[in-house]
Every structure is written in structure tokens, then in C-alpha cells.
Amino acid sequence: MLHLTANNFSAEIAKSHLPVVVMFYAAWCGKCAMMKPLIEDIETAYLKRVLFCEVEVDESPALTERYKASIVPTFAFFQNGRLLGELQGVMEDTTFERHLQKIFRNC
């Protein structure tokens, strides 16, 4: 996963020709630690079709506030630089992937 901060977030999201999933997480969050390997597996399955990124909420509080990611993990879905949807919390891989396919209909 590409690590994003306030310094590179907008540029990376805007320049991506792929749909983008951003995982807002906290280093201290057990639920985030549970979700990260699941998301990394899904990332492998969608290689070159979806860009997966991460934002550490304590490192980037302005982004956290802007995208209302006070619950971690929060997943934000972008296409062409535009926010299309969000998911929050822990879920099974099949549930996440179903939402991913629904939001990004052509991936």
C-alpha cells in the first residue's frame, strides 16, 4: 500500500488513472491490524486495476477530519480524484470486495 500524508495525498489521488482505495488507520488500533492483511490480499487480487493506499490518522489529522475518518479503520473510495463512498470498521473480505466491486463497477 502506498503511504499517503497531507503532503502527497491530493497529488496521488488526482494523478491516479486507477480507482483508489484509502485505508485510514491508526498504529494503535487492533481492528486496523486485523484488516490490513485482508486488504493487502485484496490489493494483490486487484493489482493494476485499483490503487490501494493508507493514511495514518495521528500522522495526518487534517486528512482524518476532512474525510470524517474518526472511526478506524475507514476506507475511502476515489475515482478521477472524486470521493465515491466510504466504509468503516471491520468486515469480512467478501463483504469488502462486494462493496469495492459495487463502488468501482468496472474494476
VMD Tcl script that builds the backbone (N, CA, C; Angstrom):
set m [mol new atoms 321]
animate dup $m
set s [atomselect $m all]
$s set {name element resname resid chain x y z} {
  {N N MET 1 A 0.840 -1.185 0.000}
  {CA C MET 1 A 0.000 0.000 0.000}
  {C C MET 1 A 0.879 1.240 0.000}
  {N N LEU 2 A 0.485 2.186 -0.804}
  {CA C LEU 2 A 1.191 3.454 -0.872}
  {C C LEU 2 A 0.823 4.279 0.361}
  {N N HIS 3 A 1.832 4.767 1.072}
  {CA C HIS 3 A 1.593 5.576 2.275}
  {C C HIS 3 A 1.369 7.025 1.869}
  {N N LEU 4 A 0.242 7.578 2.308}
  {CA C LEU 4 A -0.092 8.959 1.984}
  {C C LEU 4 A -0.068 9.816 3.240}
  {N N THR 5 A 0.289 11.086 3.040}
  {CA C THR 5 A 0.256 12.089 4.106}
  {C C THR 5 A -0.421 13.335 3.521}
  {N N ALA 6 A -0.549 14.350 4.344}
  {CA C ALA 6 A -1.118 15.609 3.860}
  {C C ALA 6 A -0.291 16.174 2.703}
  {N N ASN 7 A 1.009 15.864 2.669}
  {CA C ASN 7 A 1.896 16.398 1.632}
  {C C ASN 7 A 1.676 15.778 0.257}
  {N N ASN 8 A 1.287 14.513 0.198}
  {CA C ASN 8 A 1.177 13.863 -1.112}
  {C C ASN 8 A -0.226 13.338 -1.439}
  {N N PHE 9 A -1.154 13.458 -0.518}
  {CA C PHE 9 A -2.489 12.885 -0.699}
  {C C PHE 9 A -3.171 13.381 -1.969}
  {N N SER 10 A -3.361 14.670 -2.076}
  {CA C SER 10 A -4.096 15.232 -3.217}
  {C C SER 10 A -3.431 14.893 -4.543}
  {N N ALA 11 A -2.135 15.000 -4.605}
  {CA C ALA 11 A -1.418 14.722 -5.853}
  {C C ALA 11 A -1.567 13.260 -6.260}
  {N N GLU 12 A -1.426 12.348 -5.315}
  {CA C GLU 12 A -1.518 10.916 -5.634}
  {C C GLU 12 A -2.935 10.523 -6.046}
  {N N ILE 13 A -3.927 11.047 -5.343}
  {CA C ILE 13 A -5.318 10.719 -5.670}
  {C C ILE 13 A -5.686 11.311 -7.029}
  {N N ALA 14 A -5.287 12.532 -7.271}
  {CA C ALA 14 A -5.635 13.215 -8.523}
  {C C ALA 14 A -4.937 12.610 -9.729}
  {N N LYS 15 A -3.694 12.175 -9.566}
  {CA C LYS 15 A -2.943 11.696 -10.734}
  {C C LYS 15 A -3.213 10.230 -11.070}
  {N N SER 16 A -3.856 9.507 -10.179}
  {CA C SER 16 A -4.073 8.087 -10.425}
  {C C SER 16 A -5.100 7.872 -11.535}
  {N N HIS 17 A -4.716 7.105 -12.533}
  {CA C HIS 17 A -5.660 6.740 -13.590}
  {C C HIS 17 A -6.501 5.532 -13.166}
  {N N LEU 18 A -6.142 4.949 -12.017}
  {CA C LEU 18 A -6.883 3.824 -11.451}
  {C C LEU 18 A -7.827 4.310 -10.357}
  {N N PRO 19 A -8.889 3.562 -10.063}
  {CA C PRO 19 A -9.665 3.843 -8.860}
  {C C PRO 19 A -8.748 3.683 -7.647}
  {N N VAL 20 A -9.038 4.407 -6.567}
  {CA C VAL 20 A -8.172 4.410 -5.387}
  {C C VAL 20 A -8.979 4.059 -4.140}
  {N N VAL 21 A -8.425 3.159 -3.327}
  {CA C VAL 21 A -8.963 2.861 -2.003}
  {C C VAL 21 A -7.951 3.372 -0.988}
  {N N VAL 22 A -8.416 4.198 -0.053}
  {CA C VAL 22 A -7.556 4.718 1.001}
  {C C VAL 22 A -8.035 4.142 2.331}
  {N N MET 23 A -7.129 3.467 3.022}
  {CA C MET 23 A -7.426 2.947 4.355}
  {C C MET 23 A -6.889 3.933 5.384}
  {N N PHE 24 A -7.797 4.562 6.132}
  {CA C PHE 24 A -7.413 5.411 7.256}
  {C C PHE 24 A -7.286 4.489 8.464}
  {N N TYR 25 A -6.109 4.474 9.084}
  {CA C TYR 25 A -5.841 3.553 10.182}
  {C C TYR 25 A -5.057 4.264 11.274}
  {N N ALA 26 A -4.951 3.588 12.405}
  {CA C ALA 26 A -4.107 4.077 13.497}
  {C C ALA 26 A -3.154 2.964 13.895}
  {N N ALA 27 A -1.932 3.326 14.204}
  {CA C ALA 27 A -0.920 2.338 14.589}
  {C C ALA 27 A -1.331 1.573 15.841}
  {N N TRP 28 A -2.104 2.205 16.721}
  {CA C TRP 28 A -2.510 1.606 17.984}
  {C C TRP 28 A -3.807 0.798 17.874}
  {N N CYS 29 A -4.414 0.760 16.702}
  {CA C CYS 29 A -5.747 0.164 16.501}
  {C C CYS 29 A -5.669 -1.328 16.184}
  {N N GLY 30 A -6.191 -2.148 17.083}
  {CA C GLY 30 A -6.208 -3.589 16.869}
  {C C GLY 30 A -7.068 -4.005 15.690}
  {N N LYS 31 A -8.192 -3.325 15.497}
  {CA C LYS 31 A -9.078 -3.651 14.373}
  {C C LYS 31 A -8.401 -3.331 13.042}
  {N N CYS 32 A -7.624 -2.261 13.036}
  {CA C CYS 32 A -6.870 -1.908 11.822}
  {C C CYS 32 A -5.837 -2.994 11.516}
  {N N ALA 33 A -5.183 -3.474 12.556}
  {CA C ALA 33 A -4.184 -4.536 12.385}
  {C C ALA 33 A -4.835 -5.812 11.848}
  {N N MET 34 A -6.081 -6.055 12.231}
  {CA C MET 34 A -6.807 -7.218 11.713}
  {C C MET 34 A -7.157 -7.030 10.239}
  {N N MET 35 A -7.502 -5.829 9.841}
  {CA C MET 35 A -7.940 -5.570 8.475}
  {C C MET 35 A -6.792 -5.448 7.473}
  {N N LYS 36 A -5.636 -4.997 7.934}
  {CA C LYS 36 A -4.540 -4.711 7.000}
  {C C LYS 36 A -4.132 -5.928 6.151}
  {N N PRO 37 A -3.936 -7.127 6.732}
  {CA C PRO 37 A -3.575 -8.271 5.882}
  {C C PRO 37 A -4.684 -8.638 4.882}
  {N N LEU 38 A -5.921 -8.491 5.291}
  {CA C LEU 38 A -7.046 -8.767 4.408}
  {C C LEU 38 A -7.017 -7.803 3.213}
  {N N ILE 39 A -6.794 -6.524 3.493}
  {CA C ILE 39 A -6.741 -5.513 2.429}
  {C C ILE 39 A -5.526 -5.755 1.530}
  {N N GLU 40 A -4.411 -6.154 2.106}
  {CA C GLU 40 A -3.224 -6.453 1.298}
  {C C GLU 40 A -3.473 -7.633 0.362}
  {N N ASP 41 A -4.236 -8.631 0.814}
  {CA C ASP 41 A -4.594 -9.757 -0.063}
  {C C ASP 41 A -5.491 -9.293 -1.209}
  {N N ILE 42 A -6.463 -8.445 -0.889}
  {CA C ILE 42 A -7.355 -7.921 -1.926}
  {C C ILE 42 A -6.564 -7.038 -2.892}
  {N N GLU 43 A -5.622 -6.271 -2.352}
  {CA C GLU 43 A -4.765 -5.432 -3.197}
  {C C GLU 43 A -4.048 -6.284 -4.240}
  {N N THR 44 A -3.533 -7.418 -3.838}
  {CA C THR 44 A -2.843 -8.329 -4.761}
  {C C THR 44 A -3.787 -8.805 -5.856}
  {N N ALA 45 A -5.027 -9.107 -5.483}
  {CA C ALA 45 A -6.006 -9.588 -6.461}
  {C C ALA 45 A -6.405 -8.507 -7.464}
  {N N TYR 46 A -6.314 -7.243 -7.073}
  {CA C TYR 46 A -6.725 -6.136 -7.936}
  {C C TYR 46 A -5.537 -5.339 -8.479}
  {N N LEU 47 A -4.368 -5.941 -8.453}
  {CA C LEU 47 A -3.156 -5.292 -8.937}
  {C C LEU 47 A -3.362 -4.747 -10.352}
  {N N LYS 48 A -2.978 -3.516 -10.563}
  {CA C LYS 48 A -3.080 -2.799 -11.837}
  {C C LYS 48 A -4.520 -2.461 -12.224}
  {N N ARG 49 A -5.473 -2.707 -11.301}
  {CA C ARG 49 A -6.865 -2.311 -11.553}
  {C C ARG 49 A -7.354 -1.309 -10.512}
  {N N VAL 50 A -6.795 -1.390 -9.288}
  {CA C VAL 50 A -7.160 -0.491 -8.190}
  {C C VAL 50 A -5.888 -0.164 -7.421}
  {N N LEU 51 A -5.709 1.111 -7.074}
  {CA C LEU 51 A -4.570 1.539 -6.266}
  {C C LEU 51 A -5.006 1.560 -4.797}
  {N N PHE 52 A -4.269 0.870 -3.946}
  {CA C PHE 52 A -4.557 0.838 -2.514}
  {C C PHE 52 A -3.539 1.695 -1.774}
  {N N CYS 53 A -4.050 2.563 -0.900}
  {CA C CYS 53 A -3.208 3.487 -0.146}
  {C C CYS 53 A -3.608 3.456 1.319}
  {N N GLU 54 A -2.748 4.046 2.156}
  {CA C GLU 54 A -3.036 4.114 3.582}
  {C C GLU 54 A -2.684 5.496 4.116}
  {N N VAL 55 A -3.456 5.928 5.118}
  {CA C VAL 55 A -3.206 7.184 5.821}
  {C C VAL 55 A -3.256 6.878 7.310}
  {N N GLU 56 A -2.195 7.213 8.026}
  {CA C GLU 56 A -2.166 7.040 9.480}
  {C C GLU 56 A -2.823 8.274 10.089}
  {N N VAL 57 A -3.914 8.068 10.836}
  {CA C VAL 57 A -4.742 9.197 11.278}
  {C C VAL 57 A -4.017 10.143 12.223}
  {N N ASP 58 A -3.151 9.635 13.086}
  {CA C ASP 58 A -2.430 10.504 14.012}
  {C C ASP 58 A -1.348 11.317 13.301}
  {N N GLU 59 A -0.861 10.802 12.195}
  {CA C GLU 59 A 0.151 11.482 11.399}
  {C C GLU 59 A -0.470 12.564 10.497}
  {N N SER 60 A -1.736 12.369 10.132}
  {CA C SER 60 A -2.399 13.284 9.197}
  {C C SER 60 A -3.788 13.671 9.715}
  {N N PRO 61 A -3.837 14.430 10.816}
  {CA C PRO 61 A -5.139 14.767 11.404}
  {C C PRO 61 A -6.033 15.611 10.497}
  {N N ALA 62 A -5.471 16.452 9.652}
  {CA C ALA 62 A -6.296 17.266 8.754}
  {C C ALA 62 A -7.030 16.386 7.742}
  {N N LEU 63 A -6.342 15.377 7.205}
  {CA C LEU 63 A -6.987 14.440 6.279}
  {C C LEU 63 A -8.059 13.628 7.001}
  {N N THR 64 A -7.744 13.233 8.222}
  {CA C THR 64 A -8.687 12.461 9.022}
  {C C THR 64 A -9.973 13.248 9.225}
  {N N GLU 65 A -9.841 14.515 9.534}
  {CA C GLU 65 A -11.007 15.363 9.745}
  {C C GLU 65 A -11.740 15.616 8.429}
  {N N ARG 66 A -10.991 15.902 7.377}
  {CA C ARG 66 A -11.604 16.201 6.078}
  {C C ARG 66 A -12.470 15.053 5.571}
  {N N TYR 67 A -11.996 13.818 5.780}
  {CA C TYR 67 A -12.721 12.650 5.280}
  {C C TYR 67 A -13.508 11.934 6.377}
  {N N LYS 68 A -13.686 12.608 7.502}
  {CA C LYS 68 A -14.518 12.112 8.601}
  {C C LYS 68 A -14.158 10.676 8.977}
  {N N ALA 69 A -12.861 10.454 9.139}
  {CA C ALA 69 A -12.344 9.122 9.443}
  {C C ALA 69 A -12.037 8.969 10.928}
  {N N SER 70 A -12.920 9.480 11.777}
  {CA C SER 70 A -12.681 9.378 13.220}
  {C C SER 70 A -12.843 7.949 13.722}
  {N N ILE 71 A -13.563 7.114 12.986}
  {CA C ILE 71 A -13.653 5.684 13.292}
  {C C ILE 71 A -12.606 4.986 12.431}
  {N N VAL 72 A -11.758 4.197 13.061}
  {CA C VAL 72 A -10.746 3.468 12.294}
  {C C VAL 72 A -10.980 1.969 12.422}
  {N N PRO 73 A -10.797 1.247 11.358}
  {CA C PRO 73 A -10.419 1.720 10.030}
  {C C PRO 73 A -11.607 2.321 9.277}
  {N N THR 74 A -11.302 3.313 8.463}
  {CA C THR 74 A -12.246 3.872 7.499}
  {C C THR 74 A -11.621 3.692 6.123}
  {N N PHE 75 A -12.440 3.298 5.178}
  {CA C PHE 75 A -11.992 3.102 3.802}
  {C C PHE 75 A -12.707 4.116 2.920}
  {N N ALA 76 A -11.937 4.915 2.192}
  {CA C ALA 76 A -12.498 5.910 1.282}
  {C C ALA 76 A -12.182 5.477 -0.152}
  {N N PHE 77 A -13.179 5.586 -1.013}
  {CA C PHE 77 A -13.073 5.124 -2.392}
  {C C PHE 77 A -13.123 6.330 -3.328}
  {N N PHE 78 A -12.086 6.482 -4.152}
  {CA C PHE 78 A -11.959 7.618 -5.057}
  {C C PHE 78 A -11.838 7.135 -6.498}
  {N N GLN 79 A -12.399 7.929 -7.398}
  {CA C GLN 79 A -12.169 7.702 -8.821}
  {C C GLN 79 A -12.113 9.061 -9.495}
  {N N ASN 80 A -11.106 9.248 -10.339}
  {CA C ASN 80 A -10.884 10.532 -11.006}
  {C C ASN 80 A -10.799 11.673 -9.992}
  {N N GLY 81 A -10.178 11.397 -8.838}
  {CA C GLY 81 A -9.991 12.399 -7.806}
  {C C GLY 81 A -11.221 12.699 -6.971}
  {N N ARG 82 A -12.330 12.038 -7.246}
  {CA C ARG 82 A -13.600 12.301 -6.568}
  {C C ARG 82 A -13.944 11.191 -5.580}
  {N N LEU 83 A -14.371 11.560 -4.386}
  {CA C LEU 83 A -14.796 10.599 -3.373}
  {C C LEU 83 A -16.122 9.992 -3.793}
  {N N LEU 84 A -16.155 8.654 -3.899}
  {CA C LEU 84 A -17.373 7.965 -4.314}
  {C C LEU 84 A -18.116 7.320 -3.152}
  {N N GLY 85 A -17.402 6.956 -2.107}
  {CA C GLY 85 A -18.048 6.286 -0.988}
  {C C GLY 85 A -17.068 5.967 0.112}
  {N N GLU 86 A -17.612 5.508 1.238}
  {CA C GLU 86 A -16.804 5.165 2.403}
  {C C GLU 86 A -17.377 3.927 3.081}
  {N N LEU 87 A -16.508 3.207 3.747}
  {CA C LEU 87 A -16.876 2.088 4.623}
  {C C LEU 87 A -16.107 2.269 5.917}
  {N N GLN 88 A -16.690 1.818 7.017}
  {CA C GLN 88 A -15.994 1.919 8.297}
  {C C GLN 88 A -16.069 0.596 9.034}
  {N N GLY 89 A -15.010 0.321 9.779}
  {CA C GLY 89 A -14.995 -0.822 10.671}
  {C C GLY 89 A -14.430 -2.088 10.067}
  {N N VAL 90 A -14.556 -3.142 10.850}
  {CA C VAL 90 A -14.042 -4.459 10.479}
  {C C VAL 90 A -15.114 -5.202 9.695}
  {N N MET 91 A -14.688 -5.911 8.658}
  {CA C MET 91 A -15.618 -6.708 7.859}
  {C C MET 91 A -14.871 -7.876 7.237}
  {N N GLU 92 A -15.615 -8.830 6.765}
  {CA C GLU 92 A -15.008 -9.964 6.074}
  {C C GLU 92 A -14.516 -9.528 4.700}
  {N N ASP 93 A -13.570 -10.284 4.180}
  {CA C ASP 93 A -13.013 -9.946 2.870}
  {C C ASP 93 A -14.079 -9.960 1.785}
  {N N THR 94 A -15.017 -10.901 1.842}
  {CA C THR 94 A -16.063 -10.965 0.822}
  {C C THR 94 A -16.964 -9.736 0.882}
  {N N THR 95 A -17.250 -9.245 2.075}
  {CA C THR 95 A -18.070 -8.044 2.237}
  {C C THR 95 A -17.340 -6.834 1.663}
  {N N PHE 96 A -16.060 -6.695 2.003}
  {CA C PHE 96 A -15.277 -5.571 1.482}
  {C C PHE 96 A -15.215 -5.629 -0.037}
  {N N GLU 97 A -14.930 -6.806 -0.567}
  {CA C GLU 97 A -14.787 -6.943 -2.014}
  {C C GLU 97 A -16.109 -6.674 -2.736}
  {N N ARG 98 A -17.206 -7.073 -2.146}
  {CA C ARG 98 A -18.521 -6.792 -2.736}
  {C C ARG 98 A -18.755 -5.275 -2.827}
  {N N HIS 99 A -18.423 -4.558 -1.756}
  {CA C HIS 99 A -18.545 -3.094 -1.776}
  {C C HIS 99 A -17.590 -2.479 -2.797}
  {N N LEU 100 A -16.373 -2.980 -2.853}
  {CA C LEU 100 A -15.380 -2.491 -3.817}
  {C C LEU 100 A -15.915 -2.620 -5.239}
  {N N GLN 101 A -16.461 -3.781 -5.561}
  {CA C GLN 101 A -16.980 -4.006 -6.911}
  {C C GLN 101 A -18.214 -3.161 -7.198}
  {N N LYS 102 A -19.028 -2.939 -6.188}
  {CA C LYS 102 A -20.222 -2.106 -6.364}
  {C C LYS 102 A -19.844 -0.644 -6.621}
  {N N ILE 103 A -18.883 -0.145 -5.857}
  {CA C ILE 103 A -18.460 1.254 -5.999}
  {C C ILE 103 A -17.695 1.459 -7.298}
  {N N PHE 104 A -16.782 0.528 -7.595}
  {CA C PHE 104 A -15.989 0.611 -8.829}
  {C C PHE 104 A -16.529 -0.441 -9.798}
  {N N ARG 105 A -17.621 -0.199 -10.391}
  {CA C ARG 105 A -18.343 -1.185 -11.195}
  {C C ARG 105 A -17.496 -1.850 -12.276}
  {N N ASN 106 A -16.483 -1.195 -12.780}
  {CA C ASN 106 A -15.723 -1.734 -13.911}
  {C C ASN 106 A -14.345 -2.277 -13.541}
  {N N CYS 107 A -14.099 -2.497 -12.250}
  {CA C CYS 107 A -12.759 -2.994 -11.907}
  {C C CYS 107 A -12.836 -4.480 -11.859}
}
mol reanalyze $m
mol bondsrecalc $m
mol representation Tube
mol addrep $m
